[in-house]
Amino acid sequence: MNAPARVASTPRLDNYPLRLKDNVRFADLDVNGHVNNAVYASYFETGRVILVRDTANGLTPPGASWVLVRLDTHFRAELHWPGTIETGLGVLRLGRTSVTFDQVVFSEGRCIASTQATTVLVDTRTRKPTPLPPTTIERFQQWMLRGESAV
């Protein structure tokens, strides 16, 4: 017997401290004429990379990098070309070596997709997980999700 489907809340873009605007590209479409599911991973990746690689944010300690270990996406509606999107990102949870992000894609005021992405901080030499330094934890605080998770 299958478990009942979990009903996710309706996300609010205002809950996400990092927001970016982008265009839907014709190349993003699949044979069905809507944005291909794999493209959403790129939309979400862009937000995470912009956040952690901006040296002004101080979220990647020297000698470390971030590795994606989990991506759980909820596709809510079709997205077509031409169009524009706005993505949102907030930190849902900080672990000992990991950060879980809650992210959304909106178009024309409607949430099209949401995801939770977990990244692990790894030592660039050993490629092993490494604990988040206290300063990194402190710097992530301003990026915390401001409401209920969307996924």
N, C-alpha and C positions, 0 to 999 in steps of 0.2 A: 504494500500500500504506500502511495506517495504521501509525503508530508504536505500540509497545506502551504500554498504560496505565501511568502511574507510580503506584506504590503509596506512599501517604502513611503516615507513622507515626501511631500512635494517640496523640493528644495527652493530656497530663496537666494538669489545671486548676492544679495547684500550680506549674507553670512560668510562670504568668502573674501578674506583680506587681500588676496592677489587676484586681479582680474586682467585679462588680456583680450584684445580684439584681433580677429583674423578673418580672412575670406575663405569661403568654400571654393576649392579649385575644381575645374572640370575633371582633372586627373584623379580626384578623390572618389569619383563615382564608380559603381560597378555596373554589371549588365542590367540590373534592375532600375537603373537611373537614380539611385539614391547613394549617399555616402556609404562606402564599404565599411563593414564593421572593423576591419584592421586599421583603418585610417584614424579611428577614435583614439587608439593607443598612441598615435603620433601627436594628436591634439593634446592629450593629457601629458605626454612626455615633455612637450614644449614648456608647459607651465612649471613642471618640477625642475627641469634643467635650468630655466631662467632663474628660478628662486635660489637653488643651491650653488650655482656657478657664479652668481654675481658676488664678487669678492667684497663688495660693500656690506652684504648681509652677514658675512663671516660664518657661513653654515657648513663649510667643508674645511676641516682642519688640515694643516699641512701634512703631507704623507698619507692622506686618506682619500677615498672616493666613495661614491654611492652606487649600489647595485640593486636593481629592481628584483624582488623575489616573489611578489604576488601582485596580480591585477584582477580585480573583480568588478566587471562592468555590467551595468543595467542599461539596456537600450530601451528608451521610452517612446521614441517617435522617429519617423523618417526625416532625413535632412537632404535637401536637394540643392543643385546648382542652378542659377547663380544664387548666392546668398552670403550672409555674414554670420559670424559666430562670436560669442563672448564666452571665454572659459573662466572658471573660478577655481581657486585652490585654497584649502585651509588644512591645517594640521589637525588630525583627529586624535592622534595618540603618539606619545613618545615612549619607546621601550628602552631597554638597556643598550642595545646596539642598533635599534631600528626607529624609523619614523613611518607612521601610516598617514597618508594624505587622503582627504576627501576632495573629490574634484567633480566639476560639472561642465557640460557644454550647453549653452543657451543659444537660441536663435529666435528672433522676433518675440522676445519675452517669454519663451516657452523652453522648459528643460527638455533637451533632446536625449541626453545620456548623462549618466553619473557613474563614478567609479571610486573604489578605494584601492590605493596603491601603497604597498609596503616596500620601503627601501632599507637596505642594511648598509651601515658604514663599515668599510673594509680598509685594512692596511694595504696600501698600494704595492708594498714589497712582498708581503706574505700572502695577500689575497684572503686573509682570515678576518672574520668580524671583529670589530674593535668597539669598546664602550664609547658612548657619546660623552665628550668632555662637558663638564659643568657649564663652561662658557657657551658651548654650542646649544645646550638645552635652554639656557637663558635667552639666547638670540632667537630661538624658534618660538618663544612665547608670543611675540607680536603677530605670528602667522597662524595662531590657533583658530580653528573653526568657531564661528560665533553663534552657532545654533545647532540644531539636530542634524545628524548625518543623513545624507540623501540615499545611501545604498541600503 
